[in-house]
Structures are given as structure tokens and as C-alpha cells.
């Protein structure tokens, strides 16, 4: 588990992270919906040192593309 977390954090340092508000804006949904997607496993949240959620831009773009195709 710790190895997976370290790999996720390493990926995050090389990629842009989005706040829940930024993700919600891109989808036109409420931030609570973004949190629900995280709980459902659609998105993976990375926690900042302050405990705030951030999302990998790559994952958000994949979900946006799936939604555009009607598969999300």
C-alpha cells in the first residue's frame, strides 16, 4: 500500500494537480459530486500536506473523454 501511495505521489509531482473546484467547473457539476466520484472510484484523490484533495489532470481528462463518448 505504501509503495502504491509513493508511486502516486511521484506521479503527482510530475503532473498538474487540480482542485475539486477546478474539476467541478470542467464537468459543470458541484464539488460534492467530485467527492462522490472519488468515493465511487472514478477519480483518485491525492492529499496535500494540509489535507486538501487534489486530482491528477490526466485522470480528469480521461473521465471527460469518456463522458463525451457517453461511457461515463
C-alpha positions in Angstrom: 0.0 0.0 0.0 2.8 2.4 0.9 4.5 1.7 -2.4 1.4 2.5 -4.3 1.0 5.7 -2.4 4.6 6.7 -3.1 4.2 6.0 -6.8 1.0 8.1 -6.9 2.8 10.9 -5.1 5.7 10.6 -7.5 3.3 10.8 -10.5 1.6 13.9 -8.9 4.9 15.8 -8.6 5.4 15.4 -12.4 1.9 16.3 -13.4 -0.6 19.2 -12.8 -3.0 18.7 -10.0 -6.5 20.1 -10.0 -8.6 21.2 -7.0 -12.1 19.8 -6.5 -13.5 23.2 -7.7 -11.4 23.1 -10.9 -12.6 19.6 -11.6 -16.2 20.5 -10.9 -16.0 23.5 -13.2 -14.7 21.4 -16.1 -17.7 19.0 -15.7 -20.3 21.6 -14.8 -21.1 19.8 -11.5 -21.0 20.6 -7.8 -17.8 19.9 -5.8 -19.8 17.3 -3.8 -20.2 15.3 -7.0 -16.5 15.3 -7.5 -16.1 13.9 -3.9 -18.7 11.3 -4.7 -16.8 10.3 -7.8 -13.7 9.8 -5.7 -15.7 7.6 -3.2 -17.1 5.6 -6.2 -13.5 5.1 -7.6 -13.9 7.2 -10.7 -11.2 9.6 -9.6 -8.2 9.2 -7.3 -7.5 12.0 -4.8 -4.1 12.9 -3.7 -3.9 14.7 -0.3 -1.8 17.8 0.2 0.2 18.2 3.4 -2.7 20.3 4.6 -5.2 17.5 3.9 -6.8 19.1 0.8 -7.8 16.9 -2.1 -6.1 17.2 -5.5 -6.8 15.2 -8.7 -4.4 14.2 -11.4 -5.2 16.2 -14.6 -4.6 13.1 -16.6 -7.4 11.2 -14.8 -9.8 14.1 -15.2 -9.1 14.3 -18.9 -9.8 10.6 -19.3 -13.1 10.9 -17.4 -14.0 13.9 -19.6 -13.3 12.0 -22.8 -15.3 9.0 -21.5 -18.2 11.3 -20.6 -18.1 12.9 -24.1 -18.3 9.4 -25.6 -21.2 8.6 -23.3 -19.4 5.8 -21.5 -19.0 7.6 -18.1 
